[in-house]
Amino acid sequence: MNDKDLLVLAAKAADDKRAEDMVVLNMQGISPIADYFIICHGNSDKQVQAIAREIKAKAHEFQIDVQRMEGFDEARWVLVDLGDVVAHIFHKDERDHYNLERLWGDVPREDIAEELGQ
């Protein structure tokens, strides 16, 4: 599975659990950590956990290793590391506080609306 397919897989999983305001940053050539960041949020702890759980389940379904998942129990900012794709799933209140979109404001955004059927 290539990076773009992995991105779409993770984004669809998040969308299936009604992740809100999803933004995809193309980090290729910018960050050695990942090629893509997915940033989204849920409106409750349970929704944040459900989004993270679904991304992990879809990855395992396609035999993709989740390299790490952090922040799941607290459900304020969950990071799901799939290698070349890292999902940042925030609780709505925390997303505004950390504002990763502003931090990485110069990074190109990837439009995946068509792949999500939007």
SVG drawing of the C-alpha trace seen along z (x, -y; Angstrom):
<svg xmlns="http://www.w3.org/2000/svg" viewBox="-20 -30 34 38">
<polyline fill="none" stroke="black" stroke-width="0.4" points="0.0,0.0 1.5,-3.4 1.4,-6.5 -1.6,-8.0 -3.6,-4.8 -2.7,-4.7 -3.8,-8.3 -7.2,-7.6 -7.6,-4.5 -7.0,-6.4 -9.1,-9.4 -12.0,-7.2 -11.8,-5.4 -11.9,-8.8 -14.8,-10.0 -16.7,-6.8 -16.7,-7.8 -17.8,-11.3 -14.5,-13.1 -15.0,-16.8 -13.1,-19.5 -10.6,-17.0 -7.4,-18.7 -4.7,-16.8 -1.2,-18.3 1.3,-17.1 4.5,-16.9 6.6,-15.4 10.0,-17.0 9.1,-19.0 9.1,-16.5 11.2,-13.4 8.4,-12.0 5.7,-11.4 4.5,-12.2 1.0,-13.2 -0.6,-14.5 -4.4,-14.1 -5.8,-16.6 -9.4,-16.2 -11.5,-16.4 -14.4,-14.7 -16.9,-16.4 -16.5,-14.0 -13.9,-11.7 -15.8,-8.7 -15.9,-10.0 -12.2,-10.8 -11.5,-7.2 -13.9,-5.8 -12.1,-7.6 -8.7,-6.4 -10.0,-2.8 -11.4,-2.8 -8.2,-4.0 -6.3,-1.3 -8.8,1.4 -8.7,0.5 -4.9,0.5 -4.9,4.0 -7.5,5.2 -5.0,4.3 -2.0,5.8 -0.5,2.3 1.3,1.9 0.3,-0.9 3.7,-2.0 2.3,-3.8 -0.9,-5.3 -0.6,-7.9 -3.1,-9.8 -5.9,-7.3 -7.0,-7.0 -7.1,-10.8 -8.8,-11.3 -7.8,-15.0 -5.2,-14.6 -4.7,-11.1 -1.9,-10.4 -2.1,-7.4 1.2,-6.7 0.9,-4.6 4.5,-5.4 4.1,-7.7 0.7,-8.9 0.1,-10.3 -3.4,-11.1 -3.9,-13.8 -7.3,-13.3 -8.2,-16.1 -11.1,-16.8 -12.7,-19.9 -11.6,-22.1 -7.9,-21.0 -7.8,-21.5 -8.3,-25.2 -5.7,-25.4 -2.9,-23.6 -3.9,-24.8 -1.6,-22.6 -3.0,-24.1 -1.6,-27.5 1.7,-25.9 2.1,-24.2 0.4,-27.1 2.8,-27.1 2.5,-23.4 0.4,-22.4 -3.0,-20.8 -4.1,-17.7 -7.7,-17.6 -9.2,-14.2 -12.9,-15.2 -13.4,-13.2 -11.9,-10.1 -14.2,-10.5 -17.2,-10.9 -17.8,-14.6"/>
</svg>
